[in-house]
Amino acid sequence: MDTFDYVIVGAGSAGSVLANRLSEDDGTSICVLEAGPRDWHPYIHLPAGFIKTFHMKSINWAYQQEPGPWTGGRSIYAPRGKTLGGSSSINGHIYNRGQRQDFDTWAQLGNRGWGYQDVLPYFKRLERRVGEGDDRFRGRDGNLTVTTMDWKDPLCEAFMAGAISLGIPRNPDYNGAIQEGVSYAQRTIQNGLRVSAATAFLNPAMKRPNVHVRTHAHATGIVLEGKRAIGVRYIKGGKGGTPTEVRANREVILAGGTYNSPQLLQLSGVGSPELLRSLGIEVRHALSGVGEGLQDHYAPRSVARVKNIKTINERRRGLSLALEAIKWATTRRGLLSLSPTMVYCFWHSGETTESSDLQLTFTPASYKEGVQGQLEDEPGMTVASWQQRPESRGYVRARSADPFEPPVIQTNYLVEELDRRTVVAGMRLARRLLSSAPLAPYFAYEDFPGPDVQTNDEFLAAATQRGTTTFHPGCTCRMGPAGSAWAVVDDRLRVHGLQGLRVIDASIMPRMISANLNASTMMIADKASDLIRGRSVPEADASIRRADV
């Protein structure tokens, strides 16, 4: 039986950063277990390949959520990366940190060292920002290349002009001093290729002799000796493969993500005793918060038909697509170098909102109803709008004792009244943006929700009919003090009541942040690596004050 100092379950955004940082210590050995294959597929590295990886089950867990009370009886598709780099290898490339108050709230919930000034140095240490940015907030020397969308599209420019006409300012850096405003999206793309967590962190680490990555290794349980984690059981080759076990001298680290980490804990007998007994799983450690508290951003997508200009819908067909393929192959530019979102907008749902609580995205394209990632034939433009900090919470629970059964995922979108009010406000703002004067030369008519939708109840019904995930699940192994019934890990990310076991991924977020989650997931892993190694925490620039942000 092989033994390492650290066994990391999951080679996604968090696992890749952890493997890189922990392996900097020559005398430390690391084993990384990944259920999927290596990130060899060309669609992973081609930015526009997200349209294909979105449904590729060879590199995607392709989960389904349970129908919720406000999803119109629909089961919403929930893709998650299943390859080196995890979801950073199949996502929309967006780099978005969130707001200062997000992390200050984490600290106020009893998590020492997780306020904005504590985490900012890790955001900076991770990134190599190319382009505009105040160096008090941005990093220039990290592994992760962050660029700004360089596609200057007339529709995008008109959309931003429309936002400005409504009083929303242009903001050259929403990851800087303040998030509010409108701008082209920042993304993890360099020279026309995706920069995943594997590209930036894991691949360099794999060149070190102390890093051992095992793909097609589906974790089935944590090996517990009393109250201490001493290893991980997995099936080599996936279902029907060879049962294998690997031991950890120091720690087992779960980095499987918001769905898989709580499921593995539950399969290992760690979680709600009632749930575990109902599944015939022996209770090894009662911890009621495991899998509870799931949050995600829920987005209805408003669509307008376009006139007088070509959209991406037409450009991705026939000869046009062939020419774009040649352009990408020779210059690494053009349509195939794009992300699904071109423009980001952050604003308020009401005049009394203290900080922006709405996030809107603009794309000069439209997608088929109910088929995410598949472009329509007709020219269109889309604004997705969502509440940044939802109140609604759901859960992730093992479906059975079979580790190959997908977990039960119930997000409970919009169960809280505040969330319903805010999503309606977002749709109303999306309508105003699409019908703004600068877009008038290109605006044919509103296709969805449609001009007949006018009242709050009608907007809410439309959101129920067509809203969907933004692929930002978090908060199922929440970080908090030991006395909190909901907490799973402490502020050093150690599982409460167990030794040698940590959870380090987006599941530890105590509450949702005002952002896509990939940037913060890597930040969590980078900070955790210092906690594990006993290294001193870098300090933020002393000139950064609350008034600055």
Secondary structure, 3 states (H helix, E strand, C coil): CEEEEEEEECCCHHHHHHHHHHCCCCCCCEEEECCCCCCCCHHHHCHHHHHHHCCCCCCECCEECCCCCCCCCCCCEECCECCCCHHHHCCCCECCCCCHHHHHHHHHCCCCCCCHHHHHHHHHHHEEECCCCCCCCCCCCCCEEEEECCCCCHHHHHHHHHHHHCCCCECCCCCCCCCCEEEECEECEECCEECCHHHHHHHHHHCCCCEEEECCEEEEEEEEECCEEEEEEEEECCCCCEEEEEEEEEEEEECCCCCHHHHHHHHCCEECHHHHHHCCCCCCEECCCCCEEEECCEECEEEEEECCCCCHHHHCCHHHHHHHHHHHHHHCCCHHHCCCCCEEEEECCCCCCCCCCEEEEEECCCECCCCCCCECCCCEEEEEEEECCCCCCEEEECCCCCCCCCCEEECCCCCCHHHHHHHHHHHHHHHHHHCCHHHCCCEEEEEECCCCCCCHHHHHHHHHHHCEECCCCECCCCECCCCCCCCCECCCCEECCCECEEECCHHHCCCCCCCCCHHHHHHHHHHHHHHHHCCCCCCCCCCCCHHHC
